[in-house]
């Protein structure tokens, strides 16, 4: 039981530690991504920091114009050389030469030694190692002022550090330089007090060269605490920190401090730098070829500007590899891009063809809809006419049924009356009945009245619409709800009885009389004679919408 609890406890602790470690690593990576974005921005702003550097140097040069005191001139020249030391070596040599002349002229050993040590650092920084060593070897360490002892050891440290960078430390010369470097690290460290800013830097160097990497890491942290970001010292300290972190296996931290160092190099406009070059190598190994290419190009640009020959050689070893890989990546991306462009073009072509057919199809649909709409309109008109025709049929069927029924009833009465009178021998009265014209007129009037009533029931607005086709002074009016002869003629035409003979038979007028009536009415019309009867046919009781 205890054994199982122990296993569970161990598993929980392991999981928590693993989760915490992963979370910390993820945070570091996220921080580095943000720092890289900041560095990208700083590289684009390099000219701004260069201009600031130029302004500072110009201000010092202007101060030289306002003095003739050798001591002040020497001090200003020394500051100018320090500014040019990591910025532009040719100008640094020029002002270093001026200070050498002033020191010799004044026979000032302090000034001369200071100038020689400064010049030695300048020479070794630009790759002139033999010349740098010659200056240092000519100096008797026992004759130099005590306050320059650190500068003397620091100049040797700079020489051998650069020699190791140039030759590498995995060969016989590198090992020899390493041994010499250890001596000068120790000597420089011993020449300082703990409150000196460089104390922990050289203590870190000393522990580092002796293999005490963790202690060296603690030392460099203390040095970074007293340096200001954006200065050359902070860039140097951050670079040393990156070297230690790499040795301890903390690649993410190595990358972070290389970025810090590169940012400080740019902000201090230090052209003699290593951080951007090393960072390009790290990113190249991580597969970030584009940034690696940008950074190595920027590092080469700085080296060319500073005129540091051995830095150009160092960069030249890795630049072709990064450049070739970057160009291969660009070519691969270009091939993919062209393939994508080709595929997109094919898709666009296909889309264009599809849109063309869709357009044609929509045009056909639109045409079909228009035709269908026209057919629907025609059908609505036809349906309206059919409704009207059905209405007319219904009315006139009822009308003629009533008429037939009435005439049958009359005929039956006449038949019975005639039969009775024949039976009773009243033949004279039968003859009178048959020849009675007054009865015929009464029957016709009744027929016309019934016709008028039925027609006006179907077309209640007939007379009103009919009058619209006539001149105002020629309008007709209904008299006791009856149609006159002219209106009755055109009422029959509206019912579809267009044959003059049929109209003549129905109204009991001659053909000429019917023609005359029709012509007379048309003469009163406001429309063309040929169009008049067409307009009559449009008069109806049912509206078509």
Buried (B, 14 or more C-beta within 10 A) or exposed (E): EEEEEEEEEEEEEEEEEEEEEEEEEEEBEEBBEEBBEBBEEBBEEBEEBBEEBBEBBEEBEEBBEEEEEBEEBBBBBBBBBBBBBBBBBEBBBBBBBBBBEBBEEBEBEBBBBBBBBBBBBBBBBBBBBEBBBEBBEEBEEEEBEEEBBBBBBBBBBBBBBBBBBBBEBEEEEBEBBBEBBBBBBBBBBEBBEEEBEBBBBBBBBBBBBEEBBEBBBBBBBBBBEBBEEBBBBBBBBBBBBBBBBBBBEBBBBBBBBBBBBBBBBBBBBBBBBBBBBBBBBBBBEEEBBEBBBBBBBBBBBBBEBBBBBBBBEBBEEBBEEBBEBBEEBBEEEEEEEEEEEEEEEEEEEEEEEEEEEEEEEEEEEEEEEEEEEEEEEEEEEEEBEEBBEEBBEEBBEEBEEEBEEBBEEEEEEBEEBBEEBEEEEBEEBBEEBEEEEEEEEEEEEBBBBBBBEBBBEBBEEBBEBBBEBBEEEBBBEBEEEBBBEBBBBBBBBBBEEEEBEEBBEBBEBEEEBBBEBBEEBBEBBEBEEEEBBEBBEEBBBBEBE
